[in-house]
Amino acid sequence: MNIIDTHTHLDHLEDIEGALRRAQQAGVAAIVAVGVDLAANKRNLEIKRATQQPKIYVALGIHPGNINPAEVAATLKFIRENIKEVVAIGETGLDYWYKWVKKDEAKKQEQRATFQKQLELAKEFDLPVVIHSRGAWRDCLSMTQQAGVKKALFHWYSGPVDILQEILAGGYYVSTSPSVAYSPQSREAMAAAPIERTLIETDSPVYYGEKDKGFLAEPKDVFRTLQAYAELKKVPEEKALNILNQNAKDFFALQDLNLRSSST
């Protein structure tokens, strides 16, 4: 059965070629490669252009933890120049949990200013936004709504359920990762979010689980996310997969992607 990993950092993988081969062999039909800065955006585009299978799509953006003030303008220019190859703007957003940000209002404002520029870019080109919102869920939601962005994905959402309900009421999506197998916050959020508004991902190469007992994720591990998510939602894996795949196709407008459907 085919599956989509909707969020991975291919440029961060040590063995990109091997990871893509293993993903294809496992049944990963498509991957959304997400950028975090100028170098990552360039590398992910190179990987996309050089890869036939699995199908690679790219989201280009500036992550709140990767802001280089001297590079912001050049990064936005690069995104504009390659906008026809982009399925979303991101990974962008805010993160107030970083130690160097928590008590530094100037750093928070720098994040907000950079996020705002990317929201405006998404609005201009009518593209969805992939949002990193850790510790800044309310501000991310408010800024996204105020910018008039129609499609947004709060990736790996594990924030408060009350804000989750506002995200859903705004017509936006959330996603989860392999952490849904064990993280109380992830499980609570995904239990509350309807499957029709959910996507699944790996956020590779994140390490999941306890030290020495977990695993370093790569795109093929999106099947772990599927298994844990379907179990949590008490939905057969095949049924969940069909819905989640369609959600991803709709959100990223992947009209050219043909998937082998699972029997239900």
C-alpha positions in Angstrom: 0.0 0.0 0.0 1.2 3.5 -0.8 1.7 6.3 1.7 2.8 9.9 1.9 5.3 11.3 4.4 4.1 14.9 4.6 7.0 16.4 6.5 10.7 15.4 6.3 14.0 17.2 6.2 15.8 15.2 3.4 18.7 17.5 3.4 19.5 16.5 7.0 19.6 12.8 6.3 23.1 11.2 6.4 22.2 8.6 3.7 19.7 10.4 1.4 20.0 7.9 -1.4 19.6 4.9 0.9 16.7 6.5 2.8 14.9 7.2 -0.4 15.5 3.6 -1.7 14.2 2.1 1.6 11.2 4.5 1.5 10.3 3.3 -2.0 10.7 -0.3 -1.1 8.5 0.1 2.0 5.7 1.7 -0.1 6.3 5.5 0.4 5.0 7.0 -2.8 5.6 10.6 -2.0 7.6 12.8 0.4 7.2 16.5 1.1 10.7 17.7 1.7 10.6 20.8 4.0 13.2 23.5 4.1 14.4 25.6 7.1 16.9 28.1 5.6 18.5 29.1 2.3 20.9 26.2 2.1 18.3 23.6 3.0 15.8 25.0 0.5 18.4 24.8 -2.3 19.5 21.3 -1.3 15.9 20.0 -1.2 15.2 21.4 -4.6 18.3 19.6 -5.9 17.1 16.4 -4.4 13.6 16.9 -5.9 15.0 17.5 -9.4 17.3 14.4 -9.2 14.8 11.9 -7.8 12.2 9.9 -9.8 10.9 7.6 -7.0 9.5 8.2 -4.6 7.9 11.4 -5.8 9.5 14.4 -4.0 7.6 17.7 -3.4 9.1 20.7 -1.7 8.0 23.2 0.8 10.4 26.2 1.1 10.7 28.5 4.1 12.6 29.8 7.0 12.3 27.9 10.3 12.0 30.1 13.5 15.1 28.4 14.8 17.1 29.1 11.7 16.7 32.8 11.2 19.7 34.6 9.9 18.8 38.3 9.5 21.4 38.7 6.7 19.8 35.8 4.7 16.1 36.5 5.0 15.8 38.7 1.9 17.9 36.3 -0.2 15.8 33.3 1.0 12.5 34.9 0.2 13.9 35.9 -3.2 15.0 32.3 -3.8 11.5 31.0 -2.9 9.9 33.5 -5.3 12.3 32.5 -8.1 11.3 28.8 -7.7 7.7 29.3 -6.7 6.4 27.1 -9.5 8.1 24.0 -8.0 6.7 24.7 -4.5 3.7 23.0 -2.9 3.8 25.0 0.3 5.6 27.7 2.2 7.4 26.3 5.2 8.7 25.2 7.6 7.9 28.6 9.1 6.2 29.8 12.3 7.2 30.6 15.8 9.0 28.8 18.7 9.0 30.4 22.1 10.5 27.3 23.8 14.0 28.0 22.8 16.1 29.1 25.8 17.4 32.1 23.9 13.9 33.2 23.0 11.8 32.6 26.1 12.6 35.8 27.9 13.9 37.8 24.9 11.1 39.9 23.3 13.4 41.1 20.6 14.0 37.5 19.4 10.2 36.8 19.5 9.6 39.9 17.4 12.3 38.8 14.9 10.5 35.5 14.6 7.1 37.2 14.1 8.5 39.5 11.5 10.0 36.7 9.5 6.9 34.6 9.8 4.8 37.5 8.7 6.8 37.9 5.5 6.3 34.2 4.7 2.6 34.4 5.4 2.3 37.3 3.0 4.2 35.2 0.4 1.8 32.3 0.8 -1.2 34.7 0.5 0.3 36.3 -2.7 0.8 32.9 -4.4 -2.3 31.2 -2.8 -0.1 28.5 -1.3 -0.6 26.5 2.0 1.7 27.2 4.9 3.5 24.5 7.0 3.7 25.9 10.5 6.0 25.2 13.4 4.2 26.5 16.5 5.9 25.0 19.6 5.1 27.2 22.6 3.6 29.8 20.4 0.4 28.2 19.3 -1.9 31.2 19.9 0.3 33.7 18.2 0.8 31.4 15.2 -2.9 30.9 14.8 -3.7 34.7 15.2 -1.1 35.7 12.7 -2.2 33.1 10.2 -5.8 34.2 10.4 -5.0 37.9 10.3 -2.9 37.3 7.1 -5.9 35.8 5.4 -4.1 32.5 4.7 -6.7 29.9 3.7 -4.7 26.7 4.1 -2.4 26.0 7.0 -0.9 22.9 8.6 0.1 23.0 12.2 2.7 20.4 11.9 3.4 17.8 14.7 0.7 19.5 16.8 1.0 18.7 20.5 -0.3 21.9 22.0 -3.4 22.7 24.1 -6.7 21.2 23.0 -8.6 24.5 23.3 -6.3 26.1 20.8 -6.6 23.0 18.6 -10.3 23.5 18.5 -9.8 27.1 17.2 -7.3 25.8 14.6 -9.9 23.4 13.4 -12.6 26.0 13.5 -10.4 28.1 11.2 -10.5 25.4 8.6 -6.8 24.4 9.2 -5.1 21.1 9.5 -2.8 19.4 12.0 -0.3 16.6 11.7 1.4 14.0 13.9 4.6 12.0 14.0 5.7 8.7 15.5 5.5 10.4 18.9 1.7 9.7 18.7 2.7 6.2 19.9 3.8 7.4 23.3 3.7 11.1 23.9 0.7 12.1 26.2 0.5 15.6 24.5 0.5 14.2 21.0 -2.0 11.5 21.9 -4.4 14.0 23.6 -4.3 16.3 20.6 -4.7 13.6 18.0 -7.6 12.0 20.0 -9.4 15.4 19.8 -8.6 16.1 16.1 -10.8 14.5 13.4 -9.0 12.2 11.0 -10.5 14.3 8.1 -8.3 17.2 9.2 -5.1 15.3 10.0 -1.9 14.4 8.1 0.9 12.1 9.1 4.7 12.6 8.9 8.1 11.6 10.3 9.9 14.9 10.6 13.0 12.9 9.8 15.7 12.7 11.0 14.2 13.1 14.5 15.1 10.5 17.2 11.9 9.0 18.7 11.5 7.1 22.0 13.8 6.6 25.0 17.5 6.9 24.6 19.1 3.7 23.4 15.6 2.2 22.9 14.2 4.4 20.2 15.0 5.0 16.6 16.3 7.7 14.3 13.4 8.3 11.8 13.6 8.3 8.1 10.7 8.6 5.6 9.8 4.8 5.7 8.9 5.3 9.3 5.8 7.1 8.4 4.2 3.6 8.5 5.0 3.7 12.3 3.0 6.9 12.5 0.1 5.4 10.6 0.1 2.3 12.8 0.1 4.2 16.1 -2.4 6.8 14.9 -4.8 4.2 13.6 -4.6 2.3 16.9 -5.3 5.5 18.8 -8.3 6.4 16.7 -9.5 2.8 16.7 -9.7 2.9 12.9 -8.5 0.1 10.6 -5.1 1.0 9.2 -6.2 0.6 5.6 -9.2 3.0 6.1 -7.0 5.5 8.0 -4.4 5.4 5.2 -6.9 6.1 2.5 -8.3 9.1 4.4 -4.9 10.5 5.4 -3.5 10.1 1.9 -6.5 12.0 0.4 -6.0 14.7 3.1 -2.4 15.2 2.0 -3.3 15.3 -1.7 -6.0 17.9 -1.0 -3.9 20.0 1.3 -0.8 20.2 -0.9 -2.8 20.0 -4.2 -1.0 16.9 -5.4 -3.2 16.3 -8.5 -0.3 14.6 -10.4 0.2 12.0 -7.7 -1.4 8.6 -8.4 -1.6 6.3 -5.4 -2.4 2.7 -5.1 -5.5 2.6 -2.8 -5.8 0.2 0.0 -8.8 -2.1 0.2 -11.3 -1.1 2.8 
